[in-house]
């Protein structure tokens, strides 16, 4: 299972900077980070599933729904 450091490493390797851990809730991990490609702040959620896979979800505004960027598999 991914932990906060692994999530941060993933974000740094995918063009995100100024990464800030926000919270961990029901096994999901939340961050804000600056998206260098889009030149704006992003809200990121690592959503952990029962089969040990993880969805990386992102949105650009707090009131938007998350969109899935990628599914990471163990």
Secondary structure, 3 states (H helix, E strand, C coil): CCCHHHHHHHHHCCCEEEEEEEEEECCEEEEEEEECCCCEEEEEEEEECCCCCEEEEEECCCCCCCEEEEEECC
